[in-house]
Every structure is written in C-alpha cells, then in structure tokens.
C-alpha cells in the first residue's frame, strides 16, 4: 500500500480521497533532480481549491519550467487538522508526500479574505513560525491572487507578494531561481534577492510601490487539466474565453483590477475545448469570462461549438452573462445537452440605483431574458441582488420586492411558471474600485433590510437566501484593513477560527472578541473615508488613476453612467506600454474542426464487465467513483449510450455501492453502447483509469439483462491483525456463533462473510472510526447468470 503521511485508517476521515494522490493528469516530477521545489497551497478545502481555474493554470505554468517541481496542498478538513496536530503530522504535498518544510517556496493562492485564518493554519501545520521575521531559512512564504491587492493585513506573515497575473512573470522568476540554484545553491537570501530584482513582486520587509502585472494576450491554459477523484463544485472543462470587463460596474473588484479586456480567438477556444475533452472526459464545459456574452465573437464560438457539444454529449455553462445579451443561438447551445444553471444579476432593484453602480441594464432587458429562459425550458431561475449600496434608500429596497413581484406576474402568461431562487448579499467596499472610500452599512441595518425583503415576498414560487452580514463585515474589514488587521487575524486564529468562509464554521463571537482585544473598533467601516487620506493599498500600483476612480465615484452620486470602455475610452490609465484591449478579431480566424467523440441517446447492446478496485481508489465514495469511471469511458471514445430527457446520463450501472475503505477484487458493472464493437476495444479503458482500478473482463449480455435485478454472490474477506486488535478473539467468538467460518494465518485471522452487508455484520468493530485502522476488508461480487 502506498505511503500516506496520515497513517492507517484514512478511510475514517470525511471524504478521504481529498488526501491521496491519484488525480488524472497530476504532474509528478523527480524530487532529487528538481533544483527549485514549490508547494502551491490553496488555503481552503480540497474541493474549493480544485475548482479554481487560476490555481490549475499556475500549477501548469510553474511545472512547465525545467528544473522546477510544483506540488499541491490544501487545508485539510477539521477532522484531519485535529488528527495531524495530535500526532505532529506536518502539512505535506499531495504528489511528493514531502513535508511543507522540505520545499524552497511555500506559495499561497488567495482569492477570498475570509480564508486568511486558513493561511495561518497552513503555516502552523507546516511547522513554520507564523511571523516572517522569525523565519531564518527556507521555505520562503509568498502569496498572490486577487486578495493581495491589499497586502497590509498579511504583511507580518508573508515574505513576498506576487501582484497581478502571475503567468506574466512567474516563468522568468523561476528560471532565475533555477540558474541561481545551479550555480551557488538555493537559500533564503538567494530567493529574496531574485524577488527583489523582479517586476511585480512586493517584499514585505521593504514595501515600495509595486506595479500590478498583466499579460498582454491570453496564451496559457491548463494543459492537460487536472481531474479530481471526487466531485468538486466546478468539475468541468474551463475555457477562459476572455479576461477583464469593459462595463465598469463600480462595486466590482474583479472588473477593475482585470482591465483591459483580452479575448481569445474562436479557433483557440475550440482547440482548447477539444484538447481538454480528450484529456479529461468531462461532461460539461464552462466558457469563463466576467461577462461571456460580451465576447465580440460569442455567436461564432457558440455556432462552431454547438455540434461538438451534441456529438460529445457535453453540456455548456456560462457562469456569467449580462441580461439582455442572450441570443437564441446561445440559449439553444446551453440547453442542447443538459440545462445548466441560469443566473441573472440585476444587483439593484431600481433603475436609479443601477445607474449609480453603472449596471447598465433595464427592467425590460431583465424581463426579456427571463422570457427567453422560461420559453427555452428553464424551470428555476436564480437572481442576485445587493443591499447596502451607496445612496441606497428604502425606495430602492422596495424596488427589489416590486421587481420580483413584477417578474412573477410577467411569467404567469408564459407556458411555464418558473420558480425563483433569490440571493441577497451585503455590499462590501473593495480596494481599487470607485467605491473604495464608501461606508459599509451597520449590521443591524443590513439584517433589517434582509428581514424586510423576506417578509414582503410570501410565495412558494420564490426562495430567498442571504449572505451572513457578519461574514460580510469581516470580509470588508480585511479588504481595506491596514497593519492592525494582522492583530485581529492572529487573535481569531488563536481562538480557533478556521474555514470562516463556510457558514457552518463561522463564529461571529470569535471575531467580535478579536476586534475588542486588538483595540479595533469595527464601526469605522460604517463611515465614508476621506478621499485625501493615504490608503493601506497605495503600495500596489494597478495602473488605475486615482482621479479616474474619484470621477467615477462622483458620477455614481449623480447617477451618471459611464459607457462601455470598448466603445468610449474613459482614460482609466491601465492601457499603455503595449497593454490594450484585445478583441478576438485580432487573433487567428476560426478553423474547421470535427469532434473525436460520438455518443448518442440510442441503445444497441449491453455489456457486463468486471473491474478491480484497490487502494487508493477504494477511498473514493461510490457516487464520486461512478462519475470518475464515466469520464474514463468518455476518454476512450467508445460509443456510449445516454438516456433521454432534459438531463441525459450514461447508461452505466454498478451492482451495489462499495463502502469507502473496502477494496474489491471483482466488481461488476453494466454498460450500454449504441453500436456493437470488438470487446477488445473495451480494454483501452485501462489506459485511462486511476491507480488501483483495472478492467478485468467483459462480455455481451442480453438486452433484457438488468444488473440491479440479477442474482449475485457477494463475499467479504476480512483480515485482522491479532497484534493490533486486542479484542479479536471476542469478536471471533461472536462471528462463530453466527456460523461464520475463519482460519488463522500467522498473526492474522481471515474471515469470509457471504451474502451480507459489511456494516451490518462488522458493526461490532466498525462502530468506532479508530477500529478501521486495524482491519483490512476486501469484497468479491459475481453475477449469477
């Protein structure tokens, strides 16, 4: 069994597949020959980090550099954190299994302020001093990502900040480090010297105004993308079709720091999709952009993509689009295979307030989008609103209620009556936006607005959820905090704050105490800031002119809109020095392409197969494994059959679920194909399965065969070590009384349990998770035909 730093009994933890190394397309580079070793840490749960496109992208870019090894790590869930602390197990790299302290660089990807306590937990688990001035050797601790546009609260803990789009500079920096390591070895001083000479890197011990870097043209993408063994929120192909937004919504941090717009050409988008589909087998593709339907060639992308999507049974997701920009072609492409989510973000209820925030959409455009979506078959629509926006009045809150009511009335005349899922979130002022000087409304006011909206809409057709205003307060604090933020952060960490971005783990009383003990009055967030005062993030030069941001703020108070900057330049200051808006027309034109896959909603034959599932695949839950197995089948290009209906799924079934932690020597599955093949082709599947999984045999069966109804012989083989399990003789006697046969093999007892569920007969030893460390269980299932 491969070594796991967590020790035996890993199956006792929640979702144990988070902590093993068997993802498809993971890069495994040689430790000894790598001159620069980086542990790339996402300070959140595995499934959140593995949903981050930026994290995948940089993992790929850094591993592309010769002489560089980049491994991954995530903050373990609370049960594993407790286990690691009790046994002094350090944070480790998933692929190398090496402790964090063995790496030269510990790099954090920061996307959300509520993850800051998680950063300290990662440092603590790594065995590193929390404060940078207490560290003497390697690793050097660095951070990058959207949250670093205000580095002040983290400066005591982070040695250096990579500002902007990492791929613009990271390869050059790493090549310099490799060269330095080859000539004179690598040390803390050598790493910091390279950082000091590089563009876009802010050193915490000597902070000077540092330029925020951007790529001139989108070129890189994860190639090949990682495929997790477990389901994660964004488990799909992600094609970044554009970066940046030209709309200029005044509250939007991403919209301002990612200027200007840089689009990919149609041919690039199609090529990335094709390559990624072959490498992953994912059944969904997301066209990533701050506003996908604003892409200058979105109609051509959709037109060329549509046939590929249908042939490969791949659904399309547009995570962000602007109301009023949907065309019939776009809607048809989204619904052609499977309807993915449909979200409309008016942000504000009244036209006046939408003009204040520069959200240039009208009620008519919102209604038009709703009508198109409902007519196309969507039965649930999501809406996103913000409360506490600058200049907001009670009339604006009433306007949210009235807009929802009007949309309900409007949909009554449509053929289908959709349900609305409405999310209400407090406004959070962000650095480097026109609203960076604005106040955040007091907590009690925000709660009252939430209660008011919910009380005015009483219908089963509308579900209203809200973001916790207390979490928004902490987010707002760190988004604009100065060095005092470090004191608050440290206190909260010492009081056990962890996973604050998860509502079930957020504890306001800890943060309330942290503010009090640190001498920070959070009420300063409730007042506007002086426009002339220096700001904690002034050391970060995003290229945005302060005069431009102030002018946008004044326009907001006059409810004056600023036009799309692709139509009329607003002189924000970002473009220049070779940086400019890049439209898709500037790239290569679309070329013809044909799908390598052809799946159909037809069924011609059935196949019965058997696989072996050993460690580490045995740590993957059944639902996750079936999704993984399906993607492996898709990668083979076999003629898979899919079900009919709005949500087609592969006609693939297993006899019964395999409990987590139990291995299987012989596990049957049933698969339908839309045409007959030479069954030898099925064994191509073994080239796409992860570690511990193998196709053993396969045969055609009659069309009437059903694996769920077939008789089967099920045997569980249990191996117990007498030396580790002191109660084994007592447990043996209990099984003897039930007529279970066993035999001894040295220090081990072997039992064969036939035709029973393991957790029914083995409950005596499996009631306590610790018992799993002392027992090995394998299963064999045979279909009796």
Number of C-alpha atoms within 10 A of each C-alpha: 6 8 9 14 19 18 11 14 17 23 21 20 17 12 16 21 24 21 24 23 22 20 19 20 15 19 18 13 17 11 15 9 11 16 19 25 22 24 29 24 25 25 27 30 18 22 17 14 24 23 18 17 19 19 21 18 19 22 23 21 18 20 19 14 17 15 22 23 25 29 27 23 26 26 22 21 19 15 11 19 17 12 13 18 13 9 10 12 18 22 28 27 25 22 19 17 19 17 18 26 21 16 20 21 21 27 24 24 24 21 20 17 21 25 21 27 23 24 26 23 24 27 21 15 22 20 16 19 14 19 15 18 12 10 16 12 11 18 22 23 20 21 24 21 19 18 22 24 27 24 28 24 25 27 23 17 22 24 21 26 26 28 28 25 20 22 20 17 19 19 19 13 16 20 16 16 25 21 15 18 18 13 9 9 13 18 18 15 13 15 21 16 12 15 21 15 10 16 17 25 29 27 19 19 13 8 15 14 13 19 18 21 21 22 18 16 19 19 9 14 20 20 15 20 23 23 23 23 25 24 18 16 11 17 21 25 29 23 22 20 27 26 26 19 27 23 21 25 24 25 25 20 22 18 21 26 23 21 25 24 23 23 25 25 26 25 20 21 20 22 15 19 21 19 13 23 26 18 22 23 24 25 22 21 21 22 23 20 22 25 23 23 21 18 24 17 18 20 17 16 21 20 14 20 21 21 16 20 24 18 16 23 27 24 24 29 23 20 16 19 20 21 23 19 14 18 13 12 14 20 17 16 21 23 19 18 23 20 21 17 14 19 21 19 19 24 21 25 23 21 17 18 23 22 23 29 29 23 23 20 16 17 17 11 17 18 18 15 19 23 19 16 21 18 15 16 15 20 15 17 18 17 17 17 18 20 24 21 24 21 14 15 13 8 12 21 20 16 18 21 18 16 18 17 14 13 16 17 12 14 18 11 10 12 11 15 18 20 18 20 16 19 17 21 19 26 22 29 27 25 25 27 26 28 24 23 23 22 21 24 21 18 16 11 13 20 16 11 18 22 12 14 17 17 10 12 16 11 8 8 13 20 15 16 14 17 14 17 21 21 20 20 24 19 22 23 24 26 27 24 21 18 15 16 20 20 19 23 21 18 19 22 20 14 12 12 21 25 23 21 19 13 11 8 12 18 17 15 11 17 22 17 15 21 21 13 13 16 12 15 10 15 14 13 21 14 13 14 14 10 12 6 8 8 18 18 19 17 18 23 19 22 18 18 15 15 13 16 20 17 12 26 23 14 18 24 14 13 18 16 19 22 15 16 18 15 9 10 13 14 12 18 15 19 15 8 7 8 16 15 21 20 18 21 14 10 15 12 12 17 11 8 14 11 14 13 22 18 20 20 17 17 19 11 17 24 20 21 20 21 18 20 25 19 17 21 24 24 28 26 20 17 13 16 19 18 17 25 20 19 21 24 21 27 22 20 19 20 20 26 26 21 16 12 10 12 13 17 16 21 18 19 16 18 19 13 12 22 18 18 23 23 25 25 17 20 24 23 18 22 20 24 23 19 15 15 12 6 13 10 11 19 15 17 18 17 12 21 21 20 16 15 20 20 20 15 16 18 13 15 16 10 12 7 14 15 18 13 8 12 13 16 12 17 20 21 20 20 19 18 17 16 11 14 15 11 11 17 12 10 14 17 12 14 17 12 8 10 10 14 13 17 10 11 10 8 10 16 17 18 20 17 21 16 12 13 13 20 12 9 14 15 10 12 18 18 11 10 13 15 15 18 16 18 19 16 18 20 23 17 19 16 16 8 8
